[in-house]
């Protein structure tokens, strides 16, 4: 069974197409990654799937329910962990969970058992009765994820779940996400700017740009698409060297990101010395040169033409997504 089915899903705002005719199936129990630069359409897509925004055209079903005609059923089937904090800091962890359960009309006995199960799942049972304002950033994210699972959703949307966390906390949260995906049998749709996060967690990822899916596959198969070694070279004049490389037919593809350039070469160990020699002959200073196997970030940069640092520097078009458990 497919957890989500999209057919020509489109959203336009005053003539601007934010999501452009996306067709996609996400399987039951899958951890699926949506990757893309800011403004690519990821949050808008999630907003439509969670019934916050109505599509301009096309259709989508979440757990078999139409996102336009069966909004209540869709909302009962999903959970969302927003990018922005949404906990009540004055309440305890247990009270935050209890309040969320009441919104979904979960009876008291079931609510209590579910709270205990989930707090144990995210390793917060010892902190359940402490005010959330005493929690660390990682503890708050774990509590938000547990709260999103309170009503046993079939589909969970995680919007930048580890944004702002330190690397150690982020890695622990990855383990929790994998654990509850396995134990709760919940389908997860993840948006992230951390490529290593998507590589570690996701069975499949879609790279989205300008509202369209431009590549879709497993992380490993996407990395194989580049078909060679990645030569990361930082030089004084990347545009000039790029032109020289093309004239000399030393590389099939050259991607410039700031002062650095990524060159795809079928045999990197032979090509790299030739590139350095060519640069030196033409008065171009080579600061660093590294050869590596393709990563998911390399794939992302190759197909979107933009680096992670570059896109994070842009102002992000986002609206705080809010939803109610019932159709209002």
N, C-alpha and C positions, 0 to 999 in steps of 0.2 A: 504494500500500500504506500502511496505517496502522501507524505505529511502536508506538502504544499504543492499546488499546481498553479502556474501562471501562464496565461495565454495572451500575448500582445498587450501586457499591462503598461499603461501610459499615464503620465501625469504632466500637465502643462500649467504654468503660472503666467498669466498675462502674455501669452505668446512664447514664453521660454519653456522648452521641453526638458524637464528634470529627469524623467524616466521615459525611455523611448522604446516602446513596444518590446518589453522583455517577456520571453517565453522560457520557462524553466520548471523542472520538477525536482523537488527535494524529498529524498526518501525517508521513511519512518526510521527513527533511531540514529539518523546521520548527524554528525557535526559538520556543518557547512559554513564556509567562510565567504563573506562578501568583502572584497578588497577594492580600494579605489582611492584616487585623490579626493581631497575635500571638494564638495560640490558635484561629485560624480553621480549621485542619485541613490546612495546606499540608505541613508536615513529616510528619504522620501519613500523608498520601496518598503521599508519596515513599517513606516507610518500607514501606508495603504493596507499592508497585510494585517496590521493590528486594528484596522477600521478607524484610525484617527483621521486619515484623509480618504476622501472618495476618489477613485480613479477617474481620469478624463475619458479613457476608453480602455477596452480590453477587459479581462476578467481574471479572477484568482479565487482559489479555494484553499482554505486552511482546515485540515483534518476533515475534508469533505464538505465544508460549509462555505457558502458563497460570501465573500467579504462585503458585498453590498446588500444582498437580500436576507442574510442570516447573521447580522452583526452580533446579536446576543450569544449565539452558539459559538461564533468565532472567539469572542472575548472569554467565554468559559473554557475554551480549549488552549488558550495561550497564557504565558507569563512574560513579563518584560523587566529587564534590569536596565534602567536608563544610564546614560553616560554621566549625567549630573546627579549628585547625591540627592536622595529622596527620603531618607530616614528622619524620624523625629528624635533629635539628640537628647531631649529631656525625658524620653521614655526609655525603659530598659530594652534589651534585645528581645526578651520574651514578650513584653508589651507591644513592641512593634509588630512581632509575628501575630500576636493575638488580634490586634486591630485589623490587620490585613485579612485574617481568617474570617472575622465578623463581616467584612465587606462582601465576602463570598457566601455568606449564610451557612458557614460550616458550624455544626452544633458543638457545644462545649466539650463533650468527651472526645470527639474526633479531633477537635482543634488542639486540645492538650496533648494528645498522643502524637499528632503530626508535628507539633512544635518541638517536642522532645526528640523525635526521630531526625528532624532536619538540623536542629542545633548540634546534634551528635555528628551528623554527616559532614558538617562544615567545621567541626572541632571548636564549637563555641558553648558547649553545655556548661562549662565552668564559669562562663561570663554572662550567662543568660539573665541574671538579675542585677546586672550593673547597667548604669545609664550609658546610652550609646555615645555620649560626648566623651566618655573615658576610653573609647575604643581607638585602636590604631586604624590607619587607612585600609590596611588589608583586612582587618576584622570587620570593618563596615561593609566592604565589598562582599565578603563571605555572607554576612547577614542579609544583604540585599538579594543575593542569589538564593539563599534559603527561603526568604520571604516570597520570591518569585515562584518557588516550587510549592508553596503552601497549599494551593487548591488542586494539586496534581495535574498541572497542564500537560497537554500532549506535545506542545511546541513552546520552546523558550527562546526569546530574543535577547541576546547579550550585546549591547551597544558599547563598544570600547570598554570591556569589563576590567581591564587592568591598567587603564590610563592613569599615569601619575604615581604608580607604585614602584618601589625599588625592585631590582632584578630578582632578589631572593624571594620576596613576597609574591612577585608575579609568577615565578616558577611554581611555588606552592599552590597558588590559585589554579594554575593549569591542571595540577593533579586532582584538585577538588572537582573541577569541571569534568574531567574524564571519568572520575569516580561516580558522580551523580548521573552522568549520561548512561553509564553502565547499570547502576542500581535502580534508577528511576525510569529507565527506558524512554527518556524524553529526547525529542528531536531538538537540536540546538542550531540556531542561526546566529553566527558571530560576525560582528564587524570589528575590524582592528587595523591599526597602522603599524603594528608590530609584526613584521613578516615572519619572524621566527616563531611567534605565537600561532599564526595560522598554519605554519609548517608542522608544528608539534601536535596541534589539536585536531585539525580538519582532515576528513577523508577526501573531500573535494573543496575546491575554491573557485569562485568566479571573480575575474578581474573586470571591474566596471569602470567605464570612463565616458563622460558626456552622455550619461543616461543609458548606455548600451553595454551589454556583456560582450567584451572583446576576446576573452579567453575563458575556457571552463574545462577543468580536469583535476586530477589528483596533483598534489604538490610535486611529486616525483616526475610525473609525465610532463608537467609544465616546464620543469627544469631541463628536461631532455630536449625540449623544443629549440633551445638555443643552439644545440648541436656543436658545442666546442668549449674551449677554455675561455675564461673571462680574464682579460688583462686590464687591471685597473691602474691607470697611469696619470699622475698629476704633473702637469707641465706648465710652462710660462705662457704658451700660446696654443691652447687646444684646437682652436678653429683652423689655424695654419697647418698644424700637424695632421688634423683630420683630412684636409685637402690633399696633403702629400701622400698619406696612406692610400687614399682612393686612387690617385694617379699611379702609385707603385703596385697597386693590387695586393697589398699586404694583409688586408682584412675585409671580410664580407660586410661587417656592420660596425659602425662607430657611433657611440652614444655619448654626448657631452653633458656633464652635470657640473656646473660651476667651472672651477679650474681643473677638474678631473675629467678623464675620458675612459669609458669602458669599451674595450675592443674585443669582439668575438673572433677567435682564431681556432681553426681546426687542430693546429699543433702549436700550442702556446709556447713551449720551451724553445722551439726554433724561431718563432715569429718575434718574440719579445726582444731579443738582442738586435734584430734587424730594425725594429721600430726605434730603439734607443740610438742606434747608429744613424738612422735617417734624421732624427731630431737634432743630434749633435752637429751633423753636417750642415744643417740649415739654421743654426744659431738658436735653437729652441732648448731651454733649460729643462731637464727632467729632474723633478724633485723626488718622486717616489714611483716605484713600479712593482706591482704585485700580480702574481698569477694564481688563480684559484678556480675551483669547480663552480658552476653556476649555483646560485642560491635563489630562493623564491623572491628575494628583494631584487636580484638582478633581472629576473623575469618581469617583475613589476615595472622596473625602470625602463626595460626594453620596450614593453608594449604600451606604457602610458607616456613615456618620454620625460618623466619627472621623477626626481628623487624624493625620498622620504623627508629629508630636511627641508627641501624646497617647498613641498606641499604643506608641511606643518607651519611654515612661516606665513602662509596665506590666511586672511581672515576667514573663519569657517562659517558657512551659511547653515545655521541649525536653529531649530525651534525646540524648546523643551517639550518633549512628548508627554502628554498626560492621557490617561484613560481611566474610565470607570468600569467596574466589573459587569455592569448591566447597561443595556442600551438606553442612553439618555440623549 
